[in-house]
Amino acid sequence: MSILKTEYKEPTRPYSQKELQSIQNKLYKDLYLSNVEARHQNCGHKYLVKKNGRKEKDILENISLNPDKYIIDNSDVGNCSVCWKLNKTPNKYKDKATNIIYWYNRINNDNYLSYFDINVENIYYKWLYDNNDKNNNDKNNNDKNNNDKNNNDKNNDEL
């Protein structure tokens, strides 16, 4: 199931800042997100990169080599993962993906968290980095191929 199929549900109770931080930290831990942010000037997208990934390494290298440059200049490395993922998103989900990108870019990165912000961030990063949809499709295709092969072998044995 695509994360983009999920609908926003209003919270049924208040969430404390510590609870929202805990939800956010779990997301970052589960998806191995770094605290290093990539920002691409051409498209305006921003996102946290994977821990110990190539982009994190390149950004940190740029910062250490050019400490006087503004952080955005140092964090615009490689191709934009958001643009790439958006291009790979099925047409029926592109509007939802574009909407999530819009709301993610509007999240205020001050120290106050809201349930809505955490929900948007959760959907954004799971869409961007979680490969469950691909893995499930590959598994389903492999199962189908194995069943077809087994049926062909059975039919050949009967001949």
N, C-alpha and C positions, 0 to 999 in steps of 0.2 A: 504494500500500500504506500502510495506517495504521501509524504508529509504535507504536501500542498492540498491534499484532500481534507485535512482537518479544519474544522470550523472553530472560530474563537468562542469561548464560553466565558461569560462573566463569572468572576469569582463569587462563590456562595458565602464567603467569610472574609474577614480582613486578614492580610498577610503582613507580618512584621518585616522590617528591613533585614533582620538576620535570616529569616526564613527565605526571603527572596534572594539574598546573597548565597545561601546554601544551594538553592535551586540553580542559580547561575554557575556557581563553582562546580556543581556536579556535571552540568552541561560541558563546561570547559575541560574537565577531567575526562569525561567519557569520550569526547571527540579529540582529545590531545591538543587543545588550542593553547597557543602561546599568548603572552601578553603583548606581543609585537604585532602592530597593525600595518597592513599594506594599504596604501592609498594610491589610486591611479588617477592622474590628472586628466587624461584624455576622456575617460568615461565618468569620473566622479565617484566610482565605487570605492568602498573601504571594507575591510574585513580583517579579523584576527587570523594569522597564519598558523599552520600546524607546528607544534613543538618539534624542534630538531629537524625541521624540513629545510629544503633548499632556499625557499623564499625568506625564512627567518634568518638563515645564515647570511644571505646576500644583504638583507636590510641591516643587520647588526654590523656587517663588514663595512657597508657604506657609511654608517654612522661613525664608526671608529676611524675611518679614513678621512671623513669630512665632517668633523664635529661642529664646524661653524655654519654649515648649511642648514637650512630650515628642514625640519623633520620630514615634511612631505616630499622634498627632493630626494631624501634618502630612502623613503619607503615606496617609491614608484619603481619597483623592479619586476622584471618578467612580464608575462601576459596576465591580464586580469582574470582571476578564477571565476568571478561573478559573471563576466561576459561569456566566458567559455561555458559555464554551467547553464546560463540562460539560453545559449544557442543549442545545447543538448536537451533542453527541457521540451517535452512534447507540446505541440501547439495548444492542446486543450488546457494546459496548465500555465502557459506563458503569462496570461493576465494576472493570475494569482501570484506567480513568481515576481513579476514586475511590481505588484502591490506590496509584497513583503519587502522587496529591496527599497522601495520608497519609504515605507514606515521604519525600516531599520536605519536608514540614513537620517531620519528625523529624531531618532532617540537621542535624548539629551544625556551626554556622558558625565553629568555631575554625579555626586555621590548618592543621590536619591534614586531608588529603584521603584518602579511601579509594576503591578502584575501584568499590565498590557505590554510594557517594554520587555519584560522577561519572556512573555509568550511570543512576541515578535522575534526576539533574539533566538529563542529555541527553534522556531520554525525556520528562520533564516539559516542558521548554522547546520541544522539537520539536512535541509535541502542542499546546502552548498557542499557539505563534507560527508554525510552519512551515505554509504553505498548499499544500504539494505535493499533498495529497489532493484539495483543492478544485480546484486547477488541473488535475490529471489528470482529475478527473471532468468539469470544464467542457470540456477538450480532447476527451475521449471523446464527450461529448454533441455538441459541435460537429462532430466528424468524422462521427458517425452522422447528424446533421441534414444535413450536406453530401452524404453518400452518398445519403440518401433524396431530396434535392432533385435530385441528378444522375440518379438512377434515374427520377424522375418526369419530368424534362426529356427523357430518352431515350425513355421510353414515349410522351410527347406527340409527339415527333418521328416515331415510328413510325406514329402514327395519321394 
